[in-house]
């Protein structure tokens, strides 16, 4: 933790621990209206309907509606920002902003007096408190649909919202959804060779994602459409590392995900060289399809896309490749994926097995030498056929192995977003 030298910090106060124990609060500030105005000039929110206030306890605070509101995104010129994340069921979250040696912490609080909002494709269970309901109905089923068990599904976006009514035949109780909003959608791309691709996915063994939270695109599965990771009955329609990645990242961040698979099979790193490499051309094609979807009017009615990071799963074909050659070819791809044409923030490497010495050592060095690359997980080195995490060819990860790699990668990504990428080592 950085040393705090702000003239406004008079003492250290115990602060609420939030976000499933991952983020905690430290001290905050004495406040006044003039101080609040100064803070709002220093730290910006991307939604002008919200302002940073100074509460009675001298904390910086932003009040949001209850439910699943969109969290205003923070920006601060010349500052390092760690956004707040609301996991399901939590009413408070913390954002941290470092400006030189000063630390500002902002508490985001859900306030029922400001209404109750849900996001597109959210699923919400309405459990009446005063009656044993026999029937449920929606005032606006084109926006919020409900079944006979009180399961609400948001199927449209509207400032008018909907009222869900539960009745026992004599008495009734209402859930007032004041507004339904576009869902922020965090976008990741997974690429590399066959352990990244969908050649060996087994949905029946995959970690189960929560319906309405994780989406997927692959040329190998589903053709030209972005699809849910879940079947209509909630079972898994997709597997690979995306299943556990989607489940765990949603549990940690409370944000929906789109995972784009651009893996190929049996390809060396030099085939990923931009423009000329065959594997890169596949990435470029897949990303072009995704860009078309992301700019469609109907898609943008429902989702707010946010480009996040790419995940690299490769190395089996480069066991004998010279380390420096591997690094040089990888960096050409990395600089393109993090450049203006794609806009990914970081690269997360699922470290290959140590027996592939050339790629293994190159990947370790890449993470050590670059501030926007991290080892997401090193666990593949312990995978064997005997422990069920490798397939019988001892080359490809089983779905059990993919479940672990996806989970650990999600934890590394979340750690990078909340503590900085330098905090990520991939050790589990």
Buried (B, 14 or more C-beta within 10 A) or exposed (E): EEEBEBEBBEEEBEBEEBBBEBBEBBBBBEBEEEBBEEBBEBBBBEEEEBBBBBBEEBBBBBBBBBBBBBBBBBEBEEBEBBBBBBBEEBEBBBBBBBBEEBBBBBBBBBEEEBBBBBBBBBBBEBEBEEBEBEEBEBBBBEBBBBEEEBEBBBBBBBEEBBBBBBBBEEEBBEBEBBBBBBBBBBBBBBBBBBBBBBBBBBBEBBBBBBBBBBBBBBBBBBEEEBBBBBEEEBEBBBBBBBBBBBBBBBBBBBBBBBBBBBBBBEBBBBBBBBEEBEBBBBBBEBBEBBEEBBEEEEBEEBBBBBBBBBBBBBBBBBBEBEBEBBBBBBBBBBEBBBEEEBEBBBBBBBBBBEEBBBBBBBBBBBBEEBEBBBBBBBBBEEBEEEEEBBBEEEEBBBBBBBBBBBBBBBBBBBBBBBBEBEEBBBEB
